[in-house]
Amino acid sequence: MTRCDCGAGAGSRAIHTTGCVTQTFDVSVETEGVSLVLIRPLNLGVSDWLKENTEGEWFGGALVVEPRYADTLIDGLRDAGYSVT
């Protein structure tokens, strides 16, 4: 996933301004209500890391995590060098 600080998202047809900085993320974190967090790998390396380091359930290409474990998992991903959005 790529995000541009000028406000034009990935796949946007907007003309980016000079000096626009884009960021590429390895992991997307989605909150589903108060009971679930979806950790969605955006590349194969993250997917492999999650499968090796967790024993959770997968739904729609995302690891389903209870909110109380999400921060620890996100910290682990960042410590492993992955960028999280």
PDB file as gemmi writes it, atoms N, CA and C in Angstrom:
CRYST1    1.000    1.000    1.000  90.00  90.00  90.00 P 1                      
ATOM      1  N   MET A   1       0.847  -1.166   0.000  1.00  0.00           N  
ATOM      2  CA  MET A   1       0.000   0.000   0.000  1.00  0.00           C  
ATOM      3  C   MET A   1       0.890   1.226   0.000  1.00  0.00           C  
ATOM      4  N   THR A   2       0.538   2.207  -0.773  1.00  0.00           N  
ATOM      5  CA  THR A   2       1.324   3.434  -0.832  1.00  0.00           C  
ATOM      6  C   THR A   2       0.440   4.602  -0.463  1.00  0.00           C  
ATOM      7  N   ARG A   3       0.981   5.481   0.335  1.00  0.00           N  
ATOM      8  CA  ARG A   3       0.256   6.687   0.725  1.00  0.00           C  
ATOM      9  C   ARG A   3       1.125   7.885   0.403  1.00  0.00           C  
ATOM     10  N   CYS A   4       0.533   8.903  -0.132  1.00  0.00           N  
ATOM     11  CA  CYS A   4       1.265  10.112  -0.463  1.00  0.00           C  
ATOM     12  C   CYS A   4       0.868  11.206   0.515  1.00  0.00           C  
ATOM     13  N   ASP A   5       1.859  11.910   1.027  1.00  0.00           N  
ATOM     14  CA  ASP A   5       1.588  12.978   1.985  1.00  0.00           C  
ATOM     15  C   ASP A   5       0.871  14.177   1.362  1.00  0.00           C  
ATOM     16  N   CYS A   6       0.814  14.243   0.017  1.00  0.00           N  
ATOM     17  CA  CYS A   6       0.129  15.373  -0.613  1.00  0.00           C  
ATOM     18  C   CYS A   6      -1.377  15.141  -0.686  1.00  0.00           C  
ATOM     19  N   GLY A   7      -1.847  13.977  -0.215  1.00  0.00           N  
ATOM     20  CA  GLY A   7      -3.280  13.725  -0.179  1.00  0.00           C  
ATOM     21  C   GLY A   7      -3.789  12.826  -1.283  1.00  0.00           C  
ATOM     22  N   ALA A   8      -2.998  12.569  -2.303  1.00  0.00           N  
ATOM     23  CA  ALA A   8      -3.415  11.678  -3.385  1.00  0.00           C  
ATOM     24  C   ALA A   8      -3.027  10.256  -3.014  1.00  0.00           C  
ATOM     25  N   GLY A   9      -3.977   9.364  -2.977  1.00  0.00           N  
ATOM     26  CA  GLY A   9      -3.718   7.993  -2.558  1.00  0.00           C  
ATOM     27  C   GLY A   9      -3.126   7.146  -3.662  1.00  0.00           C  
ATOM     28  N   ALA A  10      -2.791   5.924  -3.322  1.00  0.00           N  
ATOM     29  CA  ALA A  10      -2.253   4.984  -4.298  1.00  0.00           C  
ATOM     30  C   ALA A  10      -3.267   4.778  -5.412  1.00  0.00           C  
ATOM     31  N   GLY A  11      -2.805   4.747  -6.616  1.00  0.00           N  
ATOM     32  CA  GLY A  11      -3.694   4.536  -7.746  1.00  0.00           C  
ATOM     33  C   GLY A  11      -4.451   5.790  -8.152  1.00  0.00           C  
ATOM     34  N   SER A  12      -4.195   6.877  -7.458  1.00  0.00           N  
ATOM     35  CA  SER A  12      -4.881   8.121  -7.755  1.00  0.00           C  
ATOM     36  C   SER A  12      -4.372   8.686  -9.075  1.00  0.00           C  
ATOM     37  N   ARG A  13      -5.233   9.358  -9.792  1.00  0.00           N  
ATOM     38  CA  ARG A  13      -4.827  10.007 -11.035  1.00  0.00           C  
ATOM     39  C   ARG A  13      -4.454  11.462 -10.786  1.00  0.00           C  
ATOM     40  N   ALA A  14      -4.413  11.850  -9.531  1.00  0.00           N  
ATOM     41  CA  ALA A  14      -4.060  13.232  -9.206  1.00  0.00           C  
ATOM     42  C   ALA A  14      -2.610  13.498  -9.577  1.00  0.00           C  
ATOM     43  N   ILE A  15      -2.311  14.724  -9.908  1.00  0.00           N  
ATOM     44  CA  ILE A  15      -0.935  15.119 -10.198  1.00  0.00           C  
ATOM     45  C   ILE A  15      -0.274  15.447  -8.871  1.00  0.00           C  
ATOM     46  N   HIS A  16       0.802  14.743  -8.582  1.00  0.00           N  
ATOM     47  CA  HIS A  16       1.513  14.950  -7.329  1.00  0.00           C  
ATOM     48  C   HIS A  16       2.372  16.199  -7.423  1.00  0.00           C  
ATOM     49  N   THR A  17       2.436  16.919  -6.333  1.00  0.00           N  
ATOM     50  CA  THR A  17       3.229  18.140  -6.287  1.00  0.00           C  
ATOM     51  C   THR A  17       4.713  17.805  -6.201  1.00  0.00           C  
ATOM     52  N   THR A  18       5.539  18.745  -6.581  1.00  0.00           N  
ATOM     53  CA  THR A  18       6.981  18.563  -6.472  1.00  0.00           C  
ATOM     54  C   THR A  18       7.341  18.354  -5.018  1.00  0.00           C  
ATOM     55  N   GLY A  19       8.188  17.387  -4.770  1.00  0.00           N  
ATOM     56  CA  GLY A  19       8.607  17.115  -3.395  1.00  0.00           C  
ATOM     57  C   GLY A  19       7.661  16.189  -2.654  1.00  0.00           C  
ATOM     58  N   CYS A  20       6.661  15.670  -3.350  1.00  0.00           N  
ATOM     59  CA  CYS A  20       5.716  14.751  -2.715  1.00  0.00           C  
ATOM     60  C   CYS A  20       6.467  13.512  -2.237  1.00  0.00           C  
ATOM     61  N   VAL A  21       6.209  13.105  -1.016  1.00  0.00           N  
ATOM     62  CA  VAL A  21       6.862  11.939  -0.444  1.00  0.00           C  
ATOM     63  C   VAL A  21       5.839  10.817  -0.351  1.00  0.00           C  
ATOM     64  N   THR A  22       6.178   9.666  -0.913  1.00  0.00           N  
ATOM     65  CA  THR A  22       5.289   8.518  -0.792  1.00  0.00           C  
ATOM     66  C   THR A  22       5.874   7.537   0.210  1.00  0.00           C  
ATOM     67  N   GLN A  23       5.002   6.837   0.894  1.00  0.00           N  
ATOM     68  CA  GLN A  23       5.404   5.842   1.866  1.00  0.00           C  
ATOM     69  C   GLN A  23       4.778   4.516   1.465  1.00  0.00           C  
ATOM     70  N   THR A  24       5.554   3.459   1.543  1.00  0.00           N  
ATOM     71  CA  THR A  24       5.049   2.124   1.266  1.00  0.00           C  
ATOM     72  C   THR A  24       4.999   1.362   2.572  1.00  0.00           C  
ATOM     73  N   PHE A  25       3.881   0.716   2.833  1.00  0.00           N  
ATOM     74  CA  PHE A  25       3.686  -0.030   4.069  1.00  0.00           C  
ATOM     75  C   PHE A  25       3.691  -1.525   3.804  1.00  0.00           C  
ATOM     76  N   ASP A  26       4.111  -2.281   4.821  1.00  0.00           N  
ATOM     77  CA  ASP A  26       4.144  -3.732   4.744  1.00  0.00           C  
ATOM     78  C   ASP A  26       2.904  -4.377   5.353  1.00  0.00           C  
ATOM     79  N   VAL A  27       2.263  -3.659   6.283  1.00  0.00           N  
ATOM     80  CA  VAL A  27       1.150  -4.220   7.051  1.00  0.00           C  
ATOM     81  C   VAL A  27       0.053  -3.179   7.196  1.00  0.00           C  
ATOM     82  N   SER A  28      -1.184  -3.613   7.024  1.00  0.00           N  
ATOM     83  CA  SER A  28      -2.344  -2.769   7.275  1.00  0.00           C  
ATOM     84  C   SER A  28      -3.052  -3.291   8.521  1.00  0.00           C  
ATOM     85  N   VAL A  29      -3.400  -2.384   9.423  1.00  0.00           N  
ATOM     86  CA  VAL A  29      -4.115  -2.751  10.645  1.00  0.00           C  
ATOM     87  C   VAL A  29      -5.515  -2.168  10.542  1.00  0.00           C  
ATOM     88  N   GLU A  30      -6.508  -3.039  10.647  1.00  0.00           N  
ATOM     89  CA  GLU A  30      -7.903  -2.626  10.530  1.00  0.00           C  
ATOM     90  C   GLU A  30      -8.646  -3.004  11.806  1.00  0.00           C  
ATOM     91  N   THR A  31      -9.335  -2.047  12.395  1.00  0.00           N  
ATOM     92  CA  THR A  31     -10.118  -2.312  13.599  1.00  0.00           C  
ATOM     93  C   THR A  31     -11.556  -2.589  13.197  1.00  0.00           C  
ATOM     94  N   GLU A  32     -12.051  -3.721  13.632  1.00  0.00           N  
ATOM     95  CA  GLU A  32     -13.433  -4.118  13.347  1.00  0.00           C  
ATOM     96  C   GLU A  32     -14.224  -4.068  14.651  1.00  0.00           C  
ATOM     97  N   GLY A  33     -14.866  -2.945  14.905  1.00  0.00           N  
ATOM     98  CA  GLY A  33     -15.603  -2.783  16.155  1.00  0.00           C  
ATOM     99  C   GLY A  33     -14.651  -2.766  17.341  1.00  0.00           C  
ATOM    100  N   VAL A  34     -15.119  -3.261  18.473  1.00  0.00           N  
ATOM    101  CA  VAL A  34     -14.284  -3.273  19.677  1.00  0.00           C  
ATOM    102  C   VAL A  34     -13.718  -4.656  19.972  1.00  0.00           C  
ATOM    103  N   SER A  35     -14.090  -5.658  19.163  1.00  0.00           N  
ATOM    104  CA  SER A  35     -13.698  -7.017  19.524  1.00  0.00           C  
ATOM    105  C   SER A  35     -12.656  -7.657  18.609  1.00  0.00           C  
ATOM    106  N   LEU A  36     -12.368  -7.062  17.456  1.00  0.00           N  
ATOM    107  CA  LEU A  36     -11.425  -7.678  16.533  1.00  0.00           C  
ATOM    108  C   LEU A  36     -10.495  -6.648  15.895  1.00  0.00           C  
ATOM    109  N   VAL A  37      -9.266  -7.081  15.650  1.00  0.00           N  
ATOM    110  CA  VAL A  37      -8.307  -6.309  14.871  1.00  0.00           C  
ATOM    111  C   VAL A  37      -7.819  -7.234  13.764  1.00  0.00           C  
ATOM    112  N   LEU A  38      -7.803  -6.723  12.532  1.00  0.00           N  
ATOM    113  CA  LEU A  38      -7.303  -7.501  11.407  1.00  0.00           C  
ATOM    114  C   LEU A  38      -5.920  -6.988  11.036  1.00  0.00           C  
ATOM    115  N   ILE A  39      -4.942  -7.886  11.058  1.00  0.00           N  
ATOM    116  CA  ILE A  39      -3.581  -7.561  10.670  1.00  0.00           C  
ATOM    117  C   ILE A  39      -3.409  -8.123   9.262  1.00  0.00           C  
ATOM    118  N   ARG A  40      -3.382  -7.228   8.269  1.00  0.00           N  
ATOM    119  CA  ARG A  40      -3.366  -7.660   6.869  1.00  0.00           C  
ATOM    120  C   ARG A  40      -1.968  -7.466   6.281  1.00  0.00           C  
ATOM    121  N   PRO A  41      -1.272  -8.584   5.960  1.00  0.00           N  
ATOM    122  CA  PRO A  41       0.042  -8.469   5.329  1.00  0.00           C  
ATOM    123  C   PRO A  41      -0.101  -7.951   3.903  1.00  0.00           C  
ATOM    124  N   LEU A  42       0.777  -7.040   3.526  1.00  0.00           N  
ATOM    125  CA  LEU A  42       0.725  -6.467   2.185  1.00  0.00           C  
ATOM    126  C   LEU A  42       1.857  -6.985   1.300  1.00  0.00           C  
ATOM    127  N   ASN A  43       2.635  -7.923   1.833  1.00  0.00           N  
ATOM    128  CA  ASN A  43       3.651  -8.592   1.025  1.00  0.00           C  
ATOM    129  C   ASN A  43       3.924  -9.977   1.609  1.00  0.00           C  
ATOM    130  N   LEU A  44       4.601 -10.807   0.841  1.00  0.00           N  
ATOM    131  CA  LEU A  44       4.832 -12.190   1.219  1.00  0.00           C  
ATOM    132  C   LEU A  44       5.712 -12.319   2.456  1.00  0.00           C  
ATOM    133  N   GLY A  45       6.685 -11.412   2.611  1.00  0.00           N  
ATOM    134  CA  GLY A  45       7.567 -11.470   3.775  1.00  0.00           C  
ATOM    135  C   GLY A  45       6.802 -11.327   5.082  1.00  0.00           C  
ATOM    136  N   VAL A  46       5.866 -10.410   5.123  1.00  0.00           N  
ATOM    137  CA  VAL A  46       5.060 -10.210   6.332  1.00  0.00           C  
ATOM    138  C   VAL A  46       4.154 -11.411   6.569  1.00  0.00           C  
ATOM    139  N   SER A  47       3.571 -11.919   5.511  1.00  0.00           N  
ATOM    140  CA  SER A  47       2.710 -13.092   5.633  1.00  0.00           C  
ATOM    141  C   SER A  47       3.488 -14.262   6.232  1.00  0.00           C  
ATOM    142  N   ASP A  48       4.687 -14.496   5.728  1.00  0.00           N  
ATOM    143  CA  ASP A  48       5.531 -15.568   6.266  1.00  0.00           C  
ATOM    144  C   ASP A  48       5.873 -15.314   7.728  1.00  0.00           C  
ATOM    145  N   TRP A  49       6.224 -14.065   8.068  1.00  0.00           N  
ATOM    146  CA  TRP A  49       6.580 -13.718   9.448  1.00  0.00           C  
ATOM    147  C   TRP A  49       5.402 -13.988  10.388  1.00  0.00           C  
ATOM    148  N   LEU A  50       4.207 -13.578   9.984  1.00  0.00           N  
ATOM    149  CA  LEU A  50       3.027 -13.785  10.819  1.00  0.00           C  
ATOM    150  C   LEU A  50       2.745 -15.275  11.022  1.00  0.00           C  
ATOM    151  N   LYS A  51       2.886 -16.063   9.966  1.00  0.00           N  
ATOM    152  CA  LYS A  51       2.635 -17.504  10.075  1.00  0.00           C  
ATOM    153  C   LYS A  51       3.665 -18.193  10.968  1.00  0.00           C  
ATOM    154  N   GLU A  52       4.903 -17.704  10.950  1.00  0.00           N  
ATOM    155  CA  GLU A  52       5.963 -18.287  11.774  1.00  0.00           C  
ATOM    156  C   GLU A  52       5.879 -17.857  13.236  1.00  0.00           C  
ATOM    157  N   ASN A  53       5.303 -16.685  13.496  1.00  0.00           N  
ATOM    158  CA  ASN A  53       5.337 -16.116  14.839  1.00  0.00           C  
ATOM    159  C   ASN A  53       3.997 -16.053  15.553  1.00  0.00           C  
ATOM    160  N   THR A  54       2.945 -16.530  14.910  1.00  0.00           N  
ATOM    161  CA  THR A  54       1.619 -16.522  15.536  1.00  0.00           C  
ATOM    162  C   THR A  54       0.916 -17.849  15.276  1.00  0.00           C  
ATOM    163  N   GLU A  55      -0.144 -18.078  16.014  1.00  0.00           N  
ATOM    164  CA  GLU A  55      -0.973 -19.272  15.821  1.00  0.00           C  
ATOM    165  C   GLU A  55      -2.436 -18.876  15.703  1.00  0.00           C  
ATOM    166  N   GLY A  56      -2.692 -17.767  15.061  1.00  0.00           N  
ATOM    167  CA  GLY A  56      -4.043 -17.238  15.013  1.00  0.00           C  
ATOM    168  C   GLY A  56      -4.871 -17.742  13.848  1.00  0.00           C  
ATOM    169  N   GLU A  57      -6.077 -17.251  13.796  1.00  0.00           N  
ATOM    170  CA  GLU A  57      -7.027 -17.554  12.725  1.00  0.00           C  
ATOM    171  C   GLU A  57      -6.905 -16.490  11.641  1.00  0.00           C  
ATOM    172  N   TRP A  58      -7.072 -16.915  10.401  1.00  0.00           N  
ATOM    173  CA  TRP A  58      -7.022 -16.012   9.258  1.00  0.00           C  
ATOM    174  C   TRP A  58      -8.421 -15.856   8.673  1.00  0.00           C  
ATOM    175  N   PHE A  59      -8.722 -14.636   8.230  1.00  0.00           N  
ATOM    176  CA  PHE A  59     -10.014 -14.342   7.619  1.00  0.00           C  
ATOM    177  C   PHE A  59      -9.789 -13.356   6.486  1.00  0.00           C  
ATOM    178  N   GLY A  60     -10.125 -13.752   5.272  1.00  0.00           N  
ATOM    179  CA  GLY A  60     -10.002 -12.841   4.134  1.00  0.00           C  
ATOM    180  C   GLY A  60      -8.600 -12.322   3.916  1.00  0.00           C  
ATOM    181  N   GLY A  61      -7.598 -13.132   4.155  1.00  0.00           N  
ATOM    182  CA  GLY A  61      -6.216 -12.713   3.948  1.00  0.00           C  
ATOM    183  C   GLY A  61      -5.616 -11.918   5.091  1.00  0.00           C  
ATOM    184  N   ALA A  62      -6.332 -11.818   6.209  1.00  0.00           N  
ATOM    185  CA  ALA A  62      -5.837 -11.067   7.367  1.00  0.00           C  
ATOM    186  C   ALA A  62      -5.830 -11.955   8.606  1.00  0.00           C  
ATOM    187  N   LEU A  63      -4.871 -11.727   9.458  1.00  0.00           N  
ATOM    188  CA  LEU A  63      -4.813 -12.417  10.742  1.00  0.00           C  
ATOM    189  C   LEU A  63      -5.773 -11.731  11.700  1.00  0.00           C  
ATOM    190  N   VAL A  64      -6.644 -12.508  12.326  1.00  0.00           N  
ATOM    191  CA  VAL A  64      -7.623 -11.970  13.272  1.00  0.00           C  
ATOM    192  C   VAL A  64      -7.000 -11.981  14.671  1.00  0.00           C  
ATOM    193  N   VAL A  65      -6.992 -10.822  15.319  1.00  0.00           N  
ATOM    194  CA  VAL A  65      -6.328 -10.666  16.611  1.00  0.00           C  
ATOM    195  C   VAL A  65      -7.270  -9.986  17.595  1.00  0.00           C  
ATOM    196  N   GLU A  66      -7.244 -10.435  18.838  1.00  0.00           N  
ATOM    197  CA  GLU A  66      -7.976  -9.722  19.884  1.00  0.00           C  
ATOM    198  C   GLU A  66      -7.246  -8.410  20.154  1.00  0.00           C  
ATOM    199  N   PRO A  67      -7.999  -7.326  20.414  1.00  0.00           N  
ATOM    200  CA  PRO A  67      -7.366  -6.027  20.631  1.00  0.00           C  
ATOM    201  C   PRO A  67      -6.283  -6.030  21.709  1.00  0.00           C  
ATOM    202  N   ARG A  68      -6.429  -6.840  22.744  1.00  0.00           N  
ATOM    203  CA  ARG A  68      -5.441  -6.835  23.826  1.00  0.00           C  
ATOM    204  C   ARG A  68      -4.079  -7.358  23.373  1.00  0.00           C  
ATOM    205  N   TYR A  69      -4.011  -8.088  22.253  1.00  0.00           N  
ATOM    206  CA  TYR A  69      -2.747  -8.608  21.734  1.00  0.00           C  
ATOM    207  C   TYR A  69      -2.198  -7.791  20.563  1.00  0.00           C  
ATOM    208  N   ALA A  70      -3.000  -6.914  20.016  1.00  0.00           N  
ATOM    209  CA  ALA A  70      -2.618  -6.207  18.788  1.00  0.00           C  
ATOM    210  C   ALA A  70      -1.366  -5.346  18.964  1.00  0.00           C  
ATOM    211  N   ASP A  71      -1.279  -4.567  20.036  1.00  0.00           N  
ATOM    212  CA  ASP A  71      -0.129  -3.685  20.221  1.00  0.00           C  
ATOM    213  C   ASP A  71       1.179  -4.465  20.304  1.00  0.00           C  
ATOM    214  N   THR A  72       1.167  -5.591  21.012  1.00  0.00           N  
ATOM    215  CA  THR A  72       2.368  -6.412  21.134  1.00  0.00           C  
ATOM    216  C   THR A  72       2.768  -6.980  19.780  1.00  0.00           C  
ATOM    217  N   LEU A  73       1.796  -7.429  19.004  1.00  0.00           N  
ATOM    218  CA  LEU A  73       2.071  -7.969  17.683  1.00  0.00           C  
ATOM    219  C   LEU A  73       2.602  -6.878  16.751  1.00  0.00           C  
ATOM    220  N   ILE A  74       2.003  -5.710  16.794  1.00  0.00           N  
ATOM    221  CA  ILE A  74       2.460  -4.593  15.964  1.00  0.00           C  
ATOM    222  C   ILE A  74       3.885  -4.194  16.351  1.00  0.00           C  
ATOM    223  N   ASP A  75       4.193  -4.161  17.648  1.00  0.00           N  
ATOM    224  CA  ASP A  75       5.558  -3.867  18.093  1.00  0.00           C  
ATOM    225  C   ASP A  75       6.536  -4.905  17.546  1.00  0.00           C  
ATOM    226  N   GLY A  76       6.138  -6.173  17.555  1.00  0.00           N  
ATOM    227  CA  GLY A  76       6.982  -7.239  17.023  1.00  0.00           C  
ATOM    228  C   GLY A  76       7.239  -7.081  15.534  1.00  0.00           C  
ATOM    229  N   LEU A  77       6.207  -6.697  14.800  1.00  0.00           N  
ATOM    230  CA  LEU A  77       6.367  -6.452  13.370  1.00  0.00           C  
ATOM    231  C   LEU A  77       7.330  -5.298  13.116  1.00  0.00           C  
ATOM    232  N   ARG A  78       7.180  -4.228  13.879  1.00  0.00           N  
ATOM    233  CA  ARG A  78       8.087  -3.077  13.722  1.00  0.00           C  
ATOM    234  C   ARG A  78       9.518  -3.447  14.106  1.00  0.00           C  
ATOM    235  N   ASP A  79       9.667  -4.222  15.181  1.00  0.00           N  
ATOM    236  CA  ASP A  79      10.999  -4.669  15.590  1.00  0.00           C  
ATOM    237  C   ASP A  79      11.644  -5.533  14.510  1.00  0.00           C  
ATOM    238  N   ALA A  80      10.820  -6.251  13.739  1.00  0.00           N  
ATOM    239  CA  ALA A  80      11.320  -7.104  12.654  1.00  0.00           C  
ATOM    240  C   ALA A  80      11.636  -6.285  11.405  1.00  0.00           C  
ATOM    241  N   GLY A  81      11.363  -4.975  11.457  1.00  0.00           N  
ATOM    242  CA  GLY A  81      11.695  -4.089  10.344  1.00  0.00           C  
ATOM    243  C   GLY A  81      10.579  -3.789   9.386  1.00  0.00           C  
ATOM    244  N   TYR A  82       9.355  -4.187   9.725  1.00  0.00           N  
ATOM    245  CA  TYR A  82       8.221  -3.931   8.841  1.00  0.00           C  
ATOM    246  C   TYR A  82       7.548  -2.607   9.195  1.00  0.00           C  
ATOM    247  N   SER A  83       7.022  -1.930   8.179  1.00  0.00           N  
ATOM    248  CA  SER A  83       6.298  -0.683   8.410  1.00  0.00           C  
ATOM    249  C   SER A  83       4.800  -0.977   8.480  1.00  0.00           C  
ATOM    250  N   VAL A  84       4.144  -0.346   9.451  1.00  0.00           N  
ATOM    251  CA  VAL A  84       2.747  -0.628   9.748  1.00  0.00           C  
ATOM    252  C   VAL A  84       1.915   0.635   9.582  1.00  0.00           C  
ATOM    253  N   THR A  85       0.754   0.501   8.940  1.00  0.00           N  
ATOM    254  CA  THR A  85      -0.150   1.628   8.816  1.00  0.00           C  
ATOM    255  C   THR A  85      -1.440   1.332   9.572  1.00  0.00           C  
TER     256      THR A  85                                                      
END                                                                             
